[in-house]
Structures are given as structure tokens and as C-alpha cells.
Amino acid sequence: MGHRLLVVLSWSLLMLSQPSTAGTPAGKPFWRPDLAPVGPMVMLVSLDEQRVYVYRNGVAIGASRISSGRRGYETPTGVYTILQKEREHYSNLYESAPMPFMQRLTWDGLALHAGALPGHPASHGCIRLPAAFAERLFEISPRGTVVVVTDARVAPPAINHPAAVAPLGLGGTPVDLANGGGAPWPANDGGPVSIVVSTHDRALFVLQSGRLIAGTRLSVPAGFTVGGMLLYVRRAEPVGATAEHDGGLWSAYRVLGEGPAPAPRELASRLRVPDAFGARLRERIAAGTTVLVTDLPAEGGQPVPYGTLLEAQDGSPAR
């Protein structure tokens, strides 16, 4: 008999799978930093898709189209870190061309910045972003943020076409779900915890400090759906609270789909994890823990349309 998901509601997932061209509004960014309010960041730039994906605490919080280097000035693939940030910057190489919200990746000219996006690679090597997206990204990405630039020739599909769970260790060992997540968990480092629940994959993943630390199979009733995507955030526990009042400690939001988000206890009665796993997870839950419950796949390399994900937004990034 599985442990109720209520004790598991301590993780967050934003699922962004490989996009399809059908039904995807051109140039419409996705921006939901509230899905993982804190934690280490990583950006993944997919040159063959001409898109950037932004993750915080291992959870996807944003995506946008880009324009990378044109022929003869191809953007180099690799793993970089943000070295310098300037809100107003002008090119030292190309006639003082404006490069607003510049985030430098190399000292010889590679950077992220706002610029024109004609729908194809067009820059001198830099990674251009829509102006509004570039500004929001500039505001939340600290120096030292990891930026992975990849394409279909140099990266496996799970990295090149990311999904909801993209831990900072992109080359790390996948979590073995076959034994119900029975492998030892790493020590609690006190960092933010995010949980990703995918009814599609019938799996649950736990991330802490941006690393995928555990996972387990999930028992899902036949035909069950959450109708899109739900976000639960753990609130601070009031003085004198008991386990019986645990359900009142979660704030619930609907991210995709229609209607109110189900109460945690309602989900707990339907979605179950093994008892031992649930007990471990409960020990990691703290104020600020987020849980994202979705009908979409959580793991990379599974192409599904996400046009509806983008269309759920108003077209301009929110702070």
C-alpha cells in the first residue's frame, strides 16, 4: 500500500518537452520563475531548435526563441559560465552595436543579449534574445550561472531536447526507479527542494540544490488526469500545528488547464508512492518547497507539443 502523495508535496517541476512546430506561437516566450523561486540556475541553448531553456533548482522556469551565429560566425557549442553582466553594453568588435542586457560567456565576444530575431541564425556568434525576455533573464541570473550551448550533432536527445527535469549535472547518472527509489539519498544540504510529479511517466522526482537526488514509481489510477499542470508551495508551519492539519500548509495554483487546483488531500487519495520513500521525502519538506504535478512527461527526449503551454501565457514575460 502506497504512502499518500500529501507527504510528497514538496517538489516542483516545470515540464518543457521537445517542441513541435505545429501550434507553437512564433516568438512567444514562456516565463514562470515562481515555479522554482530559489536555487541554482542553468541555461540550455539548443542551436538546432533556436531556443533557450532556463532552469532553476533543476526545474524549467522559462523558454524563448533565440537567434545564434550565422554561417561563418557559428555560435560555438560548449559549457560556459556568465563572466560579466552589463545592462547597457556596446560591441567592441562590430561598430559599437548595442547589446542590451549583455551577459558575457567568453572574453573574446560570446554573450547573451537582446537583439533582432529574424527566425534564423543571424548574429556574429552571440545569442540574441527577445528584449523583454533578455531583461527578465538578466535580472535573475547571477554571475557564475552555467550556460550549456548544444546542438543535435554534439548532444544526446535527452540534453538537446530538454524536459521538466534538467538537473545541473546534465551528464549525471539517471535515478533508478525500478527499486522504488530505494538507493540511499545524499545528505540533506539544507538547499531548496523541488518535486516533479508526472502522471504521464507514473514517476516522481526529487531535486535539491538543483541536483536530482531521488525518484520513485508513482501509482496512478487508470484514466486519472490533473487536466494540465498544478503547483503547490509549502507554507511556513504555524506554532502548534499537527499532522492532521498538514493539508492546510500548502498553497495551490493551477498553471495549465481550467478550474481550481485540487486540494492536496484530494490528490493524496489518488496518487501514491511507496511508504518508505514517502517517509524519506517527508523529512526533506520545508517551507518554500514546491511540487509541480503535470500530465506531461518529466524526462527529456520525449517529444510532445507544448504549444498549449505557451498559449496559456499572455505573450509577454511576467516578472
N, C-alpha and C positions, 0 to 999 in steps of 0.2 A: 504494500500500500504506500503510495507516494506521499511525500510531505507537501503540504499546501503551498502554493506559489506565494501566498501572502508573505511568508518569511523570506522569500526570494526577491521581493520587490525592492531591490537595492542596486540596480544597474541600469544603464541607459544605452540605447542603440539607435543610431540613425542609419537606416539602410539605404545606401545608394548603390544600386547594381549597375552592371554594364548597360548604358543607354541604348535604346534603339532609335533610329531616325524618325520612325513613324510616331506622330502625335507629340513630339517634343518641341515646344515653342522655342524658336530661334532666339538666342540671346537672353533668355530669361533665367537669371541666377536663382540658386537656392541658398538661403541663409537662415539658419536656425541655431545660433550659438547657445541658446537656452537649453538645448538637448544635452549638452555637456558643459556646464558653466565654468568648470575649473579643470585643470590637469594639463599635462604636457601636450604640445601641438606637433603635428607633422602635416606637410602638404605633399600631395602626389600629383605631378603634372604628367598627363598622358598625351604625348605628342601625336600619336596616330588618331586619337579621338579629338584632339584640340580642346581638351578640357582640363580643369584643375579641380581636385577634390581636397577638402580641408577636414582634418580630423583633430579632435581634442579628447584627451583621455581615451584614445582608441576608438572614438565614436565619430562618425561622419556628421559634421555640422554645416557643411556648405559645399557648393559646386558651382562652377561657371565655365562658360566657353573662354577660350584664350586665342591669341594669335602668336605663334612662335616664329623662329627664324625661317626666312625664305631660302630658296635654293642658292647655294653659295655662302649662306650665312646661317646654316642649320644650328639650331639650339643643341648644345652637347648634352647627352644623357649623363647621369651620374647622381651621386648623393652629395648634397650641399647643405650648408647652414647659412642663415641670414647673418651677414657680417656687419651691415650698416643700414640705417634707415634714415631717409630724408623726405619730409612731406613735400618740399619743393626742390626739385633737382633738375639740372640741365646737363645734357650729354657732353662729355669731354671729347668724344670721338666724332660726333655727327652734327656739326654746326649748331651746337648748343640747343639741340632739340629738347623740348620739355618732356620730363619723365616724372609726372606727379606720383606721389605716394611710392617712391622708389624703395625697394628692399634689395640690397646688393647681395648676390650669391658668390661672385668672384671679383677679384680686384682688377681683372682685365676686361670687364664690360658686361658680364651676365647679371641680369637683375629682373625682378618682378616690378611692374609699374603699370599705371593706367595708360591706355593708348587706343588707337583705332583698331577695330576688329572687323576686317572685311569678309571674314568667313573662311579664311585660308591662311597658311603661314605667310607673313608679310614683313616681319621685323628684321633687324640686322643681327638677330640672335637672342634678344631679350624676350621675356614672356609678357606679352601685353594682356591686360585685364580690363573689363568694363570699369568706368570711372567710379561708380557707386560701390561696386564690389571691392575694388582696389582700396578704397578709403576704409571700408569696414574691416578688411583684412589687415590693413596697416595698423589699425587701432588695437587689435587684439593679439597680434603675433609678436612675441618678444625676440630680441636678438638671440641667435643660437637655435632658433627653430629649424628643424630638419626639413629640407625640401628634396624630394626624390623626383628626378626627371627621367621618364622612361618611355619606351615605345614598344611596338609589337615584336621588333627584332631582338630586343635585349632583355625582355622581362616575361616571366610566365604569366598566363592569363589571370591568375588569382591576384597578382600585383598590378598588372597593366589595366585590368578592368575591375576596380575595387568594389566592395560592397559595404555593408554596415560596419563590420568589424575589420578594422585595419590597424592592428596594434603597431606601436613604434618599431618593434622588432619585425620588420616586414619579411625578413628571411628566417624567422624563428620557427621552432618546431610546433606543428599544429597540436591542439589539445585533443587527446584521445577520448572520445565519448563512449567507446564501446563498453568500458567498465563502469559507466555511470559517473565518470569523473572521480574515480577512486584514488588517483595518484595524489601524493602529498601536495598540499598547497604551499606556496612560498610564504615566508613570514610576513605578517602584516606590517607594512611600512608606514601606515598612517595616511597614505595618499588617498585621493578621491576614488570612489568605487562606482563603476558603471556596469549595468547588467543589460544584456541583449536577449530578448525572448522572441524566437521566431517560430510561429506556429507552422510555417511552411516547412522549415527544416526539422521541426519537432526537437528543437535543441535550445539550450540556454548557455550563454557565455558570460563569464565574469572577467572584468578588466579592472586593474588597479594601477594608478600612476601611469596609465597609457599602455600597460602590458596585459596581454591575455594570460590570466593566471589559472583559470579552471573552466570546465564546461561539463554538461551532462545532457543525456537524453531527456526529453520532455514528454509526458503523457498528455495527449490532446484528444478530446472526444471526436469521433467521426463527424465531419461537416462543420466543426467549430470554426468560427472566424471572429476577429475583433473589428472587422469592417474597415481596415486601413492600418492606422498606427496610433498608439496611445503612449503618453508619457506620464510617469509617476515620479514624484520628488519627495524624498523623506524629509519631514519637518523635524525641528528640534523637539525632544520629548519633554513634556511638561513635568513639573515636580509631582511625584506621587502617581505617575501613570503606571498602568499594569498591562500585562499581555492581552487582557481581554479588550483593552481599548486601542490595540495596535492599529486597527484599520483606520482610526481617525488621525493617524500620524502621517498620512500620505496625501499630498496634493495631486489631483488627477487632471490631465489635459488631453484633449483629442488633437492630434497633429494632422492626421489624414482621415477622410471619411466624414460621415454625418452623425449627429446625435451626441449626447453626453458620453463621457468616458465612464465605463462601468466602475463601480466601487471595487476596491482591492479585494474585499471578501467575496465578491461575486466571481472574480477571476480565480480566486483561490479555490473555489469549489469546483472549477473545471480543469485547471491546468496544474499538473503535479510533477514534482521531482522526487528522486529517492530521498528517504528520510535522513540518511547520513549526510548527503550533500546539502540538504536544506538546513541542517543543524550547523554545518560549517559556514554556510552563507550568512546565516543569521548573525554570526559573530562578527562579520565584516560590515554589517549595515550600520550606518551612522547618519547624522543629519547632513543633508546635501546629496546623499546617494540618489542616483537616478536609475529608473527602469524604463526601457523602451520595449513595448510589446507590439509586434508587427506581424502581418500576414505575408510579408515579403521574405525572400531568402536573406540570411545574415552573412553568408560566406561569399568570398569572391569567386569569379569565374563562372557565375550562373547568370547568363544574360536574360534580363527581364526589362520590359519597357518601364521607364519612370516618368513618362510624360505627365501622368496624373500627379506625381509628386511635385513637379514644377508648377503645374497648373493650380495646385492648391494654394500657391502664394499669390501675392498681388503684383508680382513682376519686378518690384524693386526691393533690394535687401533691407531688412529691418535691423535696427541696432540691437 
